Amino acid sequence: MATRATGSRNRYGNPFLPYFLLAPSLAVLALFTFWPAIHVGWLSLYRNNLASNGPHFTGLTNFATILDDPQFRTVLFNTLEFVVGTAVPSMALGLTMALLLNRQRILSPLYRVAFFYPTLVPMVGAATAWAFIYTPGYGLMDRVLHLWGGGSLNPLGDPKLALPALIALSIWRMSGYLMIFFLAGLQSVPTDVQEAARVDGAAYPTILRRIIIPLLGPTFVFVVIIAIVNTAQLVDQLYVTTGGGPNNATNLLLWDIYQQTFSFQDQGIAATMTVVLVGALLICAALNAFLLDRRTHYDD
């Protein structure tokens, strides 16, 4: 027993060494993740704006204030529509592109670069380019509509079209990013199982539905969380294009937080909205982990 204990100590060295090695990462997490989260949660309990003489503790009053605000409910609905309208098509398009590129072809590397290129474009540059496309009169969209005999459109100035126009921009930019994860997942799908199914006479749609999609379950779990979190954090295009307008049609939660913080100088309400946003993302991640992930790994 003594020899075994001595050998174990010689193998691992100082028993505090693992904690010492983890200390830099824990320090970074504490400084840039844990402390800001705790601080924002604490600020949400205070009234702190230009009209107040310093922060005043108000408890949950800020939460009641934003829940009674019709504009905040509009922002929540816009955010939900934007997240669902962007994440779901982006995942579907990313999976489609990954399935096309997974088959070895001569031009596959070129297609991979072409599909992934929109992700490399900074959001400000992409938003500027799409704003030019949407510009009425001389934008690309109007030029195409005129060739087909259609009239002029102003998507970014129409309350009914502004949010779908931004969703189209976000799908264009995010699909290639999600494609990379699906493509990595497809590389781990056993080819011998697919070949056996083909020998048995199964068509490709059947193989896709019965073999490929189920085996991509863990990848779907990861991609769903990434798509939701990334979509909820998109705000650059609003700064460049609509500024939350027209008539709050494109006002999203993160943009509203930015406005409350820097334009209206209301740190209490901004912190409260941040808590709501983080809480909603945590709930989505938890539901995805406990429902989709559990079903993926434990169902027959």
Secondary structure, DSSP 8 states (H G I E B T S, - for coil): -HHHHHHHHHHH-STTHHHHHHHHHHHHHIIIIIHHHHHHHHHTTEE-STTSSS-EE-TTHHHHHHHT-HHHHHHHHHHHHHHHHHHHHHHHHHHHHHHHHHS--TTHHHHHHHHHHHHHS-HHHHHHHHHHHH-TTTSHHHHHHHHTT-----GGG-TTTHHHHHHHHHHHHHHHHHHHHHHHHHHTS-HHHHHHHHHTT--HHHHIIIIIHHHTHHHHHHHHHHHHHHHHT--HHHHHTTTT-STTTT--HHHHHHIIIIIS--HHHHHHHHHHHHHHHHHHHHHIIIIIIHHHHH--
